[in-house]
Amino acid sequence: ERNQHLLGKRVAPVCSKVCGWCSECRAGRTRLCPNTVHLGHGQGWGERDFYPGAYTSYVPAWGASCFQIADHVSFEEAATMDILAVCVHVAEQGNIQPGRPVLIVGAGPAGNGVAQVALTTGASRVVLLDRSSVAIAQAAKVGTAIDTSEMSDEEVDTALRQIAPEGFGSVFDTVGTAKTLDLGLTHLGKAGTLVNLAVHDEPIQFNFLRLGSERRIVTSCNFEIGDYPKALAWLESGHLKVKDWLTHVRLEDLPPLFERITRDPEEKPVFKLVVTPGSF
């Protein structure tokens, strides 16, 4: 009822809903609610014949978590709000320190979005690493893009030391392997934070001395409801730019494209898909 003023308006809905009564919700950590349900996949819904999705022109959403979008923001741009809110929370976890550089390992939409948030919140520069030519092209519009596809580990290390001799204030690892963790820790500066966005079931060993001088490793999960309007405000103000991310594809053309992408993820032809239910 409190959002009745949004009837007939262009809105972006939060695509998840928490229970509000579990211990995490009561403690203000709604991002960790074990009873969260999502639009678009089956988490939290239990066994049922139908799972709410969004590959259609109109979908039901929770009215209490809808936000009006400015006229100059397209629905396609607003469709990226979920990942942008995640990026805001990830950046908060990374403790962006004004005036210090930031390293992003993996320059997909999450890495690119975190880089834009980092610049918005005071990072002196952002450096993005990736092996995909599509991701590198997008990264170059945000900061220093380094294509590692034909570089040795030593060449990558040398390039990063030249950029940040004292290390990076924040490192964001969107890949989450033992190799990328090692890379991140190697270039994490004193009192810096490394955020692992992709936690895998993989045993990893490292020397705890590498966490000396108040370095720390954290993870990130979902986003808080307050991150959503912040991300939307930055999208509307132009601090977050996603229009160039988007490639439109019809729903019926998705299966062969998906097969092509999964066959060679590093050479996928698109950065972020907008799937339309019918003809353009």
Buried (B, 14 or more C-beta within 10 A) or exposed (E): EEBEEBEEEEBBBBBBBBBEEBEBBEEEBBBBBEBBBBBBEEEBEEEEEEBBEBEEEEEEBBBEBBBEBEEEBBEBBBBBBBBBBBBBBBBBBBBBBEEBBBBBBBBBBBBBBBBBBBBBBEBBBBBBBBBBEBBBBBBBEBBBBBBBEEBEEEEBBEBBEEBBEEBBBBBBBBBBBEEBBBBBBBBBBEBBBBBBBBEEEEEEEEEEEBBEEEBEBEBBEBBBBEBBBBBBEBBBEEBBBBEEBBBEBEEEEBEEBEEEBEEEEEEBEBBBBBBBEEEE
